[in-house]
Amino acid sequence: MGWGATVLENHRDTVEAIAFAPHSLMLASAAADGWVCLWKKAKRLSQVLKGVSGGFSCLAWHPQGDKLAAGGENGELLVWKQSLRGKGFG
């Protein structure tokens, strides 16, 4: 009984922020490697979003869960929106 842990491995540098999408088990992780990883059911890598070379420092989901914003270490701000229902972010 109690809590179990699952290690999610994909980032190549320090994870700076994580957040679940509203009303979902989709987990997003932002790291110093410049990647935002989306984890389906917080277990399996679903998609990797790239866009900055200096790494990400924060992220936040839109309350409806259809948009994801992430801030870069060098002042960048990227916003992705869900492309087609269930087909990922672009």
N, C-alpha and C positions, 0 to 999 in steps of 0.2 A: 504494500500500500504506500501511497505517497506520490511524489512527483518523479517522472522519468525525463531523461534528457536525450535529445537528438542533436548531434553535431552536424551543422550544415556547412559543407566545405565548397568553396569556389573562389572567394576573394583571395587576392594575393597580398593584401596589406590590411591595416587595422580597420575594422568596421566602426564607423563613426555614428551611425544612426540606424534604428530599425522601427518599423511601424506596421501594424495590421491595417488592411483596407477596411473601411466601415462595413459592418454586417457580412464579413467574409473571413476566410482563413488564409487569404492571400497576404503573404508577408513580404515587405520590401526591406532591403538592407542597402545602405549606402556606405562606401568605403573610400579610404585614401588611395586606392588603386584606380579611381576614376570610373568605377562601375556601380550601377544600381542593379541589384539582383532581385528578381521576383520569384518567390517560392510558393508553389501551389500547395495548398493545405499545410503550409509551413514545414514541408517535408522534401519536396522535389523541386529542383531548379526548373523554372518555367521559361524565363526570358532574362537576358542581360541587356541593360540599357547603358549606352556609353555616351560621352559627350564632353568630358573635361579631362585635361591631362594632369592637372594638379590635385585631383581627388575631390571627393564630395565631403561635406561636413554636416549636412542636415537634410531631412526630407519630411514631407507632409502629404497626406492624402486629402483630396477634396471630400467633403462630407458624403457625397453620393458615391464615392469610390471609382469614379470614371476618369479622374485626373490625378496625376502624381507630380509633385514639384520637388526639386532637389537643388540645394545650394552648393556651389563649388568653393574650394579654398581660395580661389583668386577672384571672387566676387561674381562669378557667373550664377545665373538662375535659369534652370531648364524646367520646362513644363511638358509632360507627355500626356496625351489623352488616349483613352481606349479606342482603338481603330474600329474593329468590328466586334460585336458582342462575343466575348469569350475568345477572341483571336489575338489578344496581346495589346501592347501599347506601342505607339509609334510617334 
